[in-house]
Amino acid sequence: SNLASLTPEEVTTEAVFDAAAEGDIIARRIVNTWHEHVCSGLATLAHTLDPDCFLISGGMSKFVDYDLIHELLVDRTLPRVGEKLSVRPASLGITAGLIGAGQLVLDELLAGVS
């Protein structure tokens, strides 16, 4: 589907990524820009924290092109930082935030019991 033919109500993350996958030029630019913004944040964190890996979770995890993010990170970070860094989906995927929130509630409830 062509992104330009959608009404504003029909433009969703899924619609943009679907249109990009079908070759829509505008959608591809949006997706590439989105990946560059995600990478910019990760590059800042990589230089600050020097992690070995970033795990992407929640709804965002199903849209990330992990190979593109790694390529952008290598390009936008110091050599020692970007080359060793991996970016992967979290094993809990899109439910990670919900599970984490539930665990916090459980922890608070159990803390009040003891």
N, C-alpha and C positions, 0 to 999 in steps of 0.2 A: 504494500500500500504506500502511496505517496503521502509523506508527512504534510505537505501543503494542502492536501484535500481534506484533512481532518478538522473538525470544529475544535475550539479551545477545550471543551469538555472531554473530547476524545484523546487529547494529547496527554499521554501518560508515559512514565518511564519505559514500560513495556512497549508501547507504540513507537517510541523513538528508537529503541534498540532493534525492534523488529524491522522498522523502515531502513535503518542503517544496514542490517543484515541483507535486506533485499536490494541494496545499492543506492538508496536515496542519498543524494549528495549532501543536502542540508542536514539530514539526520546523522550522516557520517561525521560531518564537522562538529556537530553537537557532542557526539560520543567521544571523538578525539579530544575536544576541549575539556570534556568532563574528566577523561583519563589524565590529562595534563594537570588539572586542578587537584585531583586525588594524589597524583605523584608529587606535586609541589608540597603538599602537606606531609606526605611520607618522607620526602627528602629532608625537610626541616627536622622532623622527628629523628630521622636516621643520623643526622649530624649532631643532634643534641644528646640522644640516648645511646647511640652506637649499638643497636640490637643486631642479632643474627637473623631475625625473621619477623615479619609482620603477618598477623593472622587477620584476615578480613572476615567479618561476620555480619549477621543481620541481612536485611533485604538487599543491601548493596552487593553482597557476595555473589549473587547470581548474575550480576551484570559486568563484573570486572574481567577484563582481558588480562590475565596474570602475566602472560608473556610480554605484552605491551608495557604494562606497569614496570616490569623488571628492566626492560630495555630503556625506558624513560628514566628510571632510577639510576642506572649505570651512567647514563648521559648527564644527569643533573647532580650527581654527588661526587665527592672525592673518590679517587680510585679504590682506596682501601675500604671505603664504606659501601659503595654501591655494588662492587663485584661479589662480595661475600654475602650480601643481603638476599634473602629469599622472601617472596610474598606468596602466601597460600591461603586458600579458603579455610576457615575454622571448621573443625570436624562437626560442630553443631549447626553449621550453616545459618539459615535465616531464623532459626529459633534461639540462637545464642543469647540475644538480649532478653527475651522472655524468660528463659531458664535462669539467667543471672538475676533478673528482678525477683523471680520467685524464690531464689536462694536467699536473697537479702531479706525478704519478708520472713522466711523460715528462720533465718539466723536471729532476727529481732524477736520473733515469737519465743524461740527457745532460750534466748538470753533472759527474757522476762520470767521464765519458769524456774531458773536456778537461783 
